[in-house]
């Protein structure tokens, strides 16, 4: 790994895992168009990652079942990683932190969403959480998405739940006692989360807050995957400055 990754005036060599996927192909185009970045490797399913084509930074957009193994391969070779794949459980995050202890110079960012508006939406939701008795999350994506809820929805619910706990709020009110088909959706950190899969959508989310006599809605829409690319490029440029594991792009952006 080059020690110049992210340095002023240096070229950062980037490889993409999941390069032929919907997000990966867009990342490849964004890296090729960005000043100071050079796309050196494209990897897909069953490819031998090897030395990662000599990359300084790897962008990982694969599938949940493969992501942890891919990231471990990068970390073991001293290569920084920007991860957009969702499905990272607490156990997987703990394993990654343990692995990074042997590679203290390596930075890994796991970001549920790279759209700047989505990062702001999550921050606004966390700020609003303590002021409302009720909170629910509705996420809407294309039907080719393999996981539910989305990483963004899970992260948003975690932030809301943590903020409510810190404010001393109890469970969200819900008198439902009979729901054999799961119409009320799932729960993350005590917050109801609903997943919609509909042809024509890309990535959308609403956060609903309710109090007697009012409702606050915070919504973000990504109509094209290009909306994620400024965040990806910013992460690639900053990851070497943040050794260890970081969860959430907001920590790189000062949000």
C-alpha atoms as one frame of an Amber mdcrd trajectory, in Angstrom:
protein
   0.000   0.000   0.000   1.257   3.439  -0.872   1.757   5.714   2.113   0.823
   8.621  -0.147  -2.853   7.654  -0.441  -4.859  10.805   0.129  -1.766  13.025
   0.311  -1.875  16.398  -1.341  -0.853  16.200  -4.981  -0.590  12.395  -4.959
  -2.614  10.044  -7.120  -4.675   7.528  -5.151  -4.935   4.137  -6.827  -8.424
   2.656  -6.500  -9.835  -0.814  -7.102 -13.536  -1.654  -7.069 -15.004  -4.933
  -5.846 -18.399  -5.526  -7.419 -17.367  -3.476 -10.425 -20.019  -4.794 -12.800
 -22.927  -4.252 -10.407 -25.337  -1.352 -10.445 -23.387   0.646  -7.882 -19.942
  -0.716  -8.725 -20.117   0.308 -12.367 -21.161   3.822 -11.353 -18.257   3.960
  -8.883 -15.826   2.987 -11.646 -17.050   5.858 -13.819 -16.846   8.306 -10.899
 -13.289   7.275 -10.023 -12.175   7.602 -13.648 -13.650  11.110 -13.793 -12.247
  12.339 -10.463  -9.062  14.378 -10.213  -6.318  12.656  -8.253  -7.864   9.171
  -8.459  -6.804   6.343 -10.767  -8.897   3.220 -11.347  -6.426   0.319 -11.318
  -8.619  -2.748 -10.725 -12.110  -4.118 -11.317 -13.174  -7.261  -9.457 -16.362
  -9.296  -9.501 -17.741 -12.617  -8.242 -15.172 -15.461  -8.250 -12.305 -13.162
  -9.236  -9.013 -13.688  -7.423  -8.504 -10.489  -5.440  -4.771 -11.147  -5.121
  -2.876  -7.939  -4.415  -5.979  -5.875  -5.379  -4.129  -4.554  -8.454  -1.833
  -2.492  -6.243  -4.652  -0.277  -4.950  -4.258   2.228  -2.137  -8.014   2.183
  -1.532 -10.664  -0.400  -2.389 -14.329   0.469  -2.825 -16.436  -2.566  -1.899
 -19.968  -2.878  -3.294 -20.695  -6.602  -3.405 -23.363  -8.613  -1.532 -23.827
  -9.121   2.232 -22.629 -12.739   2.188 -19.306 -11.810   0.553 -18.541  -8.385
   1.958 -16.895  -9.356   5.255 -14.508 -11.750   3.511 -13.621  -9.151   0.879
 -12.933  -6.483   3.486 -10.803  -8.863   5.562  -8.708  -9.597   2.454  -8.083
  -5.867   1.985  -7.262  -5.206   5.639  -4.815  -8.116   5.787  -2.954  -6.526
   2.859  -2.854  -3.081   4.426  -5.315  -1.532   1.980  -7.911   1.045   3.052
 -11.536   0.137   2.300 -14.691   2.112   1.595 -17.670  -0.223   2.032 -21.133
   0.383   0.618 -22.426  -3.161   1.033 -25.114  -3.413   3.709 -25.934  -6.295
   6.044 -23.108  -5.771   8.566 -24.236  -7.287  11.862 -22.821  -6.317  15.256
 -20.906  -9.606  15.261 -19.295  -8.875  11.895 -18.369  -5.359  13.016 -16.773
  -6.754  16.171 -14.762  -9.257  14.120 -13.585  -6.458  11.829 -12.499  -4.274
  14.748 -10.502  -7.205  16.117  -8.813  -7.731  12.741  -7.968  -4.049  12.473
  -6.081  -4.207  15.772  -3.325  -6.017  13.871  -3.361  -3.334  11.144  -3.649
  -0.020  13.026  -2.684   2.021   9.972  -5.640   0.806   7.890  -8.873   2.774
   7.632 -12.248   1.166   6.898 -15.429   3.150   6.336 -18.760   1.325   6.313
 -21.461   3.700   5.116 -25.153   2.776   4.903 -25.625   5.574   2.374 -23.264
   7.848   0.414 -25.819  10.445  -0.708 -25.150  13.689   1.145 -28.894  14.295
   1.495 -29.392  10.870   3.062 -26.611  11.536   5.575 -28.303  14.832   6.477
 -31.682  13.060   6.736 -30.255  10.650   9.316 -28.673  13.493  11.265 -31.922
  15.492  11.248 -33.864  12.394  12.360 -31.533  11.807  15.288 -31.960  15.463
  16.305 -35.766  15.300  16.110 -36.136  11.942  17.873 -36.269  13.223  21.455
 -39.135  15.617  20.728 -41.747  13.137  19.473 -43.649  10.303  21.105 -43.990
   8.288  17.886 -41.437   7.462  15.211 -41.481   5.137  12.212 -39.279   4.607
   9.156 -40.463   3.724   5.657 -37.832   2.814   3.077 -38.608   2.297  -0.605
 -36.273   0.605  -3.105 -36.230  -1.201  -6.434 -37.254  -4.897  -6.299 -33.751
  -6.135  -7.190 -32.449  -5.163  -3.746 -31.567  -8.351  -1.852 -31.759  -7.161
   1.766 -34.459  -5.623   3.931 -34.543  -3.319   5.702 -32.043  -1.182   3.858
 -28.823  -0.280   5.611 -29.933   3.347   5.667 -33.224   2.482   7.367 -31.501
   0.290   9.944 -28.942   2.997  10.679 -31.661   5.654  10.931 -33.684   3.525
  13.345 -30.568   2.884  15.449 -29.871   6.615  15.676 -33.483   7.389  16.576
 -33.624   4.602  19.154 -30.384   5.702  20.796 -31.536   9.341  20.924 -34.846
   8.310  22.495 -33.075   6.241  25.128 -30.743   9.105  25.963 -33.778  11.395
  26.360 -35.461   8.894  28.668 -38.338   8.118  26.311 -40.134   4.786  26.534
 -41.248   2.510  23.686 -43.171   4.082  20.806 -46.921   3.731  21.469 -48.594
   0.859  19.619 -51.704  -0.988  20.801 -51.373  -3.715  18.154 -51.745  -7.178
  19.693 -52.787  -9.165  16.614 -50.633  -9.025  13.465 -50.170 -12.589  12.152
 -48.876 -11.468   8.741 -46.441  -8.800   9.968 -48.332  -5.831   8.570 -46.721
  -3.560  11.174 -43.278  -4.257   9.701 -40.116  -5.121  11.592 -38.429  -3.299
  14.455 -34.884  -2.001  14.712 -33.809  -0.559  18.071 -37.502  -0.454  18.980
 -38.450   1.634  15.932 -40.958   0.200  13.404 -39.374  -0.079   9.946 -41.323
  -0.797   6.756 -39.719  -1.909   3.466 -41.297  -1.285   0.062 -39.935  -2.941
  -3.112 -41.357  -1.416  -6.265 -40.243  -1.335  -9.887 -39.237   2.158 -10.968
 -37.785   3.201  -7.615 -34.086   3.688  -6.846 -33.597   4.590  -3.150 -36.044
   6.567  -1.030 -36.813   6.956   2.665 -39.317   8.709   4.883 -38.929   9.194
   8.626 -42.230   9.967  10.346 -42.432  11.610  13.764 -45.750  12.091  15.547
 -46.994  14.010  18.530 -50.511  14.957  19.498 -51.741  17.399  16.877 -48.732
  17.298  14.526 -46.474  15.180  12.338 -42.956  15.834  11.063 -41.838  14.061
   7.869 -38.188  13.943   6.809 -37.764  12.457   3.331 -34.861  11.835   1.004
 -35.031  10.609  -2.606 -32.243   9.320  -4.827 -33.525   9.231  -8.400 -30.221
   8.119  -9.905 -27.215   6.264  -8.495 -25.032   9.156  -9.547 -26.347  10.882
  -6.403 -24.139   8.595  -4.292 -20.907   9.347  -6.120 -19.815  12.629  -4.471
 -19.940  10.834  -1.129 -18.023   7.831  -2.454 -15.291  10.022  -3.933 -15.049
  12.057  -0.722 -14.724   8.823   1.275 -11.976   7.494  -0.994 -10.028  10.710
  -0.506 -10.441  10.765   3.294 -10.309   7.123   4.399  -6.529   7.079   4.867
  -6.892   9.933   7.377  -9.180   7.821   9.594  -7.452   4.619  10.724  -9.620
   1.946  12.317 -13.309   1.344  11.711 -15.733   4.192  11.044 -19.461   3.578
  10.568 -21.281   6.371   8.773 -20.075   8.927   6.238 -21.165  11.750   8.540
 -17.973  11.302  10.565 -15.878  12.201   7.506 -18.059  15.191   6.612 -18.319
  16.788  10.044 -22.119  16.356  10.149
